[in-house]
Amino acid sequence: MPEAADPAHMAGAGLAEPLVSVVIAVRNGEQFLDAAIGSALAQSWPRCEIIVVDGDSTDRSRDIARSYAQVRLIEQRSRGFAGAWNEGILAAHGPLIAILDSDDLWDPRKIELQVRALAAHPQCGYAIARTRFLRMPGAPLPPGFDRVDLQADHSAPYPSAMLARRETFDQVGLFDESLRIASDIEWFRKARDIGIEPVNMPEALLHRRIHESNLSSRPPESGRSWTACTASRRCPRRSIGWPPDRWARWSSPSRAVSRLWTNSLWTESCGQLF
């Protein structure tokens, strides 16, 4: 990835070291939250603020967040992860926004490399890195992951893999809170449709945990959200270029998204969003 040529481009605000706001949404995530916060604090980029948005957790998530002096804790007023992301974005002070799922981890260079990537490509609205899946020791492989090469890097539209300019959210809008799942895919689709260009980075800078509680590993439970999404003009299936005969293989939207979301058909299609 090219080095930054002009620091004035780094955030569109003339700052050589722009503040990066890291938004972590959590609900009952005590098992992994401490590691996620540590991953954000370990970034080589010197200027980051960390915002944890808690969705009425009943475990120790809020206590974990409060134990860090560098973390600002927000009690979520909306519902769902899309709402939590949106509240964090609206509360952020930085001109650059990063999202980290509470059960994921970042490479320590993630923010720095992405800031430099955006500096080198001022025409691009966000930078997105590749993802490597991290299967928890002893954890069973969730349904649908049988065709995923866990040793390979993957290109996929995960918010945790992205660093976006604030003005990109001004242009695209926030995440659709009416969708329990797929609000992130919908956001990337809207960005593409209005001509927002990404910087596609070759490095795998997101380590995405695989465990039984992953929301994205259980899409059939969210069939209503997916059905509503596929019934609308915003349908992600229109964005990724799947031919009708491929969709026809599955008897319901929830079965289709189960396959799309969790196996290699998903990752081979994602490049068409970027």
N, C-alpha and C positions, 0 to 999 in steps of 0.2 A: 504494500500500500504506500503511495507517495507520501513524503513528509509534507507538512504544512508549508505552503509557499508564502502566504500572506496572513499574519495573525489577525488582521482586521476582519477577515472573513469568518473567523472561528465561530462566532455566534450571531453575526449580523449586528453586533453591538460594539465593535471596536475594542474588545477585550482580548488581551493576549492569553489569559487563562480564564475562560468563562466558567461561571458556576454551573455545575450539572446537578439538577434535582433528580434524586432517585426515589421513586414511588414504590412502596412495598405494600400490597394489599394482603390482609391476613384475616382468617376466621378459624379459630381453633387450630392454629398451626404451630403449637409449642414444640413439636418434634423437630422441626427443621428451621424455625425462624431465627434462632440464635446464629446458626451457620450462615443463613442468607444475609443477615445484617453484617456479620463478620466478613463475608465476601465483598459486600459493598464498601466496608471500611478499609479493606485491604487494597483498594484500587490505587494504581500508581498515579492517577490524575490527582493533583493536589487540592482541587476545589470541588467538593461534593457536599450537598446537603441530603440527608436521608429522612424521608417522611414515611412513617408507617400508618396506614389507615386500617383501623381495626373494626371488623364487622360484628360487634357484639359477641366477642369470644367468651366462652365459659371456662376456658383452660387458662394457662399461665401466659398466653401470648402478650397481653398488655403489660404484665410485669416484666417480661423479657425486654420488650421495647423500652420501657421506662428505665431499665437498668443501664442504658447507654446514654451518656450525656450528649452525644452527637446526634441523637435521634429525636425527631419531633413526632409525637403521637397525636393522631386525629381520631376521634370517635366518629365512625361512619354514620351518616344520617340517611343515606340512600340504601338501596338493596343491591346485592350481587357484586361480582368482581368488576363489572363494567362501571357501576356506580362508584366503587371504591377507587378505581383508577382515575375516574373523572374528578372526584373530590381531591385526590392527591395532586393532579395536574393543576387544578384551579388554585390550590394552596402553595404551589411551587414558586420559588423566587428566581430560579435560574432561567436563562434563555435556552438551555438545552434540557430535554426531559428524557429520563430513562425509567423503565419499568422493570422491576424484578419480582418474579413470583416468590412467595415465601418459602417454597420448597426447592428452589433452584439455586445454582451457584454460578458465579462469573469467574472467568480467567482474570487475574489481577491487572492485565493490560487492557481489558475490555473498553473501559471508558476512554482511556488515553488514545488508543488506536482509532476509536470511532470519532473522537473530537478532531483528530488529525485528518481523518478521512473526509469529514465534512468541511474542514478548512481547505483541503485540496480540491474539493468539488462544491463550490459555493452555489451551483445551480441545483443541487440535490437537496431534498427536504428531510431525508433521514438516511442513516446508515444502518445496515442490518448484517449481522454476522451469521456464520453457520453454527449449527447446534450439534452437540454430542450428547447422546442419551447416557444416563448414569443409573444403572440398575442397582437398587439397594441390595446389599448382601443378604442372601437368604429369602429375598422377596420373590413370590411367584410372578411369572411373566403375565401381565394383564392380557385379557382376551384381545386379539387383534394385532398384538405385537409380534406374532410368530413369523411374519415376513419382513420384519425390520432388522437390518444389519446394525446391531448395537455397537459394533467396532468402527463403523464408518461415521463420517460427518454428514449432516443433512442440512439442506436448505429448506426452511419452513417459516411461515409468517408468525413467529412467536413474539409478542411484545417484549419479552425478556431479552431477546436478541437485538433489539432496536435501540438506537439513540436518535431522537427527533428534535428538530428545531421547534421552539414554541410557536413560531408563525405557521409551521406546518399544521399544528392542531387548530390554529385560527382558520386556516384554509379548509381543512378536511372536516373539522368538527370533532367532538368528543366521541367516546364509545357509546354505542346504542344500548341503553339500559333496559330496553324491552326484550333483549335476547339474553337468555341465561348462558348459552354457549354461542360461539361463532361471532360475537361482537368484535373480536379482534380481526377475524378474517374479513368481516364486513368493512372495518375501518381501512384495511389494506386495499380492499377492492375500490372503495371510494377514492382513496389517494391515487390509485392508478388511473381511475376514470377521469380525474380532473387534471391529469398530467404531472403529478408529483413524481419526480425521479428519485430512486434510491441509489445509495452507494452499496453495491453488493460486495461484501468483503470475503476474501478467501479463507480467513482464519475461523476456526471453531472457538468461539469465546463464551458460549453459553453451555453449561452442563445442566441438562434437564433431568431431574430425578424421575425414575419410573418406580412407582409403588402403588399399592392397592387403592389408595385414596385419591389418586390423580383425577381431577374433574374430567380432563380430556380423554382419559382411558375408559370413561363410562358414559359415552354419549347417548346410548339408548334411554337412559333415565331422563334425558332432556329432550325427548321427542317432540314435545309441544313447541319448544323454542325453535327447534330445527324445522318443524313443519311450517311454523309461521314464517320463518326466514325463506324457505324454499318456495312458499306460496306467493311471496312478494317479488317485486321487480328488483329487489336488492340481492336476490339469491346468489350466494357464492358459487354455486355450480355453474352459473352463467359466466363467472369470471375466470374459472380455471381451465376452461376449454375441454371438459369431458364431453365426448360425443354422446348423443342420446342412447345409443345401444348399450353403452357402459352403464349409464344410470338405470336402464331398463333391467339390468341383471338383478337389481335389488327390489324387493316387493314393497318397501316402505322407506320414507325419508330417513327414519332413525337407523335402519339397517344400512342404508347407503352412507350416511355420515359416519357410522361406526367403522366401516371399511375405509372410507376416505380419510378419517381423522387419525387412524391408528396404524396404518400399514404403509407399505412402500408405494401404493397407488397415490397416497396423499403426497409423499415427498417428491415423487416424480412429476406431480402436477403443479407443485408450489411455485416453480420457477416462472410460471406464466403470470403470477401476480406481481412480479418485480420487473 
